[in-house]
Amino acid sequence: MINIAICDDEQELCTNLKSILTDIFEKQKTRADIQLFLSGEELCNKIETDEHFDLIFLDILFAKNEINGVEIGRVIRNKFNNNTVQLVYISWDKSYSMQLFEVRPMDFLIKPLEIPQVEGVVETYLRITGQNLGVFSFKKGHDTFSVTIKDIIYMENNKRKIIIYLADGTQEEFYGSLKEVYKSQLKNLDFLFTHASFVVNYDYITAIKHNQLLVTGGLNAVPIAPNKSMEIKKKYLSIVKKRRGVIRL
């Protein structure tokens, strides 16, 4: 379970962000408890009662009589001595970013928030906390097996058999339809369906060319079907944009 707080005096933003996060974590098959706070004092009071949060989305400017988000970050880091919670600041004004170094936020997002921005934050959080450990399941006969999704470099369809190439150099094989596998388990993740016979994990791509992808591990280049060239490049760039959509400090 990931415990998340959203603290912003804009009720609509809080509600919308909670909805976006709920959808993202459902796709990730990860449980998340999300609480909303409309003031910094409310959030601080909750934390002071020993409420634990793993990830906090925190506005910088509240109403005039409110402490600001930077001060709240100082309270969390210094008064509560909490250096493990990941802070993500949100603001209409990017000029505040340089003031945030001392509270060591994970990210800084500019309003209005967009889904790719939030997806990028969640992916970063899951990656740095080692929780991005979803599994890919497949059947051999009557038995079900699984591999960790992050360890899949690419899949190849060869004579009705699907071969999974893994980061440790091993392979798994099973009979099935690559199209159905992609649609049911990989479509919403960062995998590229480059060819009728190939699906590739973005994390292992080192270069994209006109008709092929180069991947890590000294493996052969993965072909891109001529009719998929523009589609693959578009998706590749959308993943890049999503992952870099947050403003790094």
Beta strands, then each sheet from edge to edge (+ up, - down):
strand 1: 2-7
strand 2: 32-37
strand 3: 55-59
strand 4: 86-91
strand 5: 107-110
strand 6: 135-140
strand 7: 143-148
strand 8: 152-158
strand 9: 161-166
strand 10: 171-175
strand 11: 191-195
strand 12: 198-201
strand 13: 205-208
strand 14: 212-215
strand 15: 222-223
sheet 1: 2+ 1+ 3+ 4+ 5+
sheet 2: 6+ 7-
sheet 3: 10+ 9- 8+ 12- 11+
sheet 4: 13+ 14- 15+
end
